[in-house]
Amino acid sequence: MRSLASIVLGFEALVLALVTPVMISVADVEPSTALPLCLGLAVLAVVAAGLLGNPVGYVLGSIIQVAAVGLGFVVPVMFALGLAFGTFWVMAIVLGKRVDEAKAAAQAQSAQGGPAQQEPS
């Protein structure tokens, strides 16, 4: 689960950093506002990716998803991008849990001496 969620946060950090010049040039937001807002969220996304071993990382990641959608009030395209990354975030958590459960079941089965599953070649 951590690897999928960290990939989402990593790509989102890039998008948030790239939104900074858009906010300044297109939305006419002052650089003194746009730089700390967007780059701060980008840094928080990287920090959240590093904290994913702890539940705090997932909470921080979820807050970042809400903030990314909220940037849509300034740069309307961020409504779409924020919702897309929010969807990726939820999918990473749900699918990551399924993968973790499947790995745990396979390890439990092999620990009990069950037949090893062979991967197709």
Secondary structure, DSSP 8 states (H G I E B T S, - for coil): -HHHHHHHHHHHHHHHHHHHHHHHHTS---HHHHIIIIIHHHHHHHHHHHTTTSHHHHHHHHHHHHHHHHGGGTSTHHHHHHHHHHHHHHHHHHHHHHHHHHHHHHHHHHHTT--------
